[in-house]
Amino acid sequence: MRSRALVAAAAVLGTVSLAAPQAVADVGVLSSTQWTRSCGTTYSGVSSAATDYANTRKHSGGSCKGDAWLRIQVGGVWQSWRHHSSLVEARSPYMTAAQHKGCADCAVYTTYP
């Protein structure tokens, strides 16, 4: 009985240790968010440390008039907001966070590359 418990425990620990490196490798590589405004339009935001890139995208559908908005944080300082009717992008090897929104006065969603 004891040996079965030890074998079972070893199997569980082995599984956990095999899974752990994959989870650690994914941290900080890509961060994303997606939301739908009350007017039915879906927006998404992405930031990636691997590519030093961030974007906010306004997807088709819904009746929202708001642009896709984006700003990034570099050296602890938030840069100015940028916006475009469908896709706004930014790049920086020093980016530590990105903020996304769907209109000038809308809720802000933060991603951390």
C-alpha positions, 0 to 999 in steps of 0.5 A, a space after each residue: 500500500 505504501 509503495 503504491 502511494 509513493 509511486 503515485 506521488 512520484 508520478 504526480 511530482 514528475 508530471 508537475 515538474 514536466 509541466 512547470 518549465 513550459 509555464 515559466 517559458 510563456 511568462 512575459 512573452 505575450 499579453 492580450 486582452 479583448 472586450 466588447 463595448 455596449 454598442 457591440 464592437 469588439 476590440 483587442 489589445 496585444 503586447 509582446 516582449 519577444 517582438 517589442 510590439 503592441 497594438 490595439 485593434 477595432 474589429 468589424 461589427 457593432 455600431 461603435 464610432 470610437 477608434 482603437 487607442 494605444 499608449 505604451 509605458 517606456 522607462 516608467 513613463 506613459 507615452 501619449 495616446 495614439 489612435 486609428 480607426 482600425 489598428 494602432 501600433 507601437 514598438 519599443 525594446 524598452 516597453 514595460 506595459 501597454 494600455 488599450 481602449 476603444 474611445 477617448 473616454 472609454 475604459 482602459 485595459 492594461 497588458 504587460 509584455 
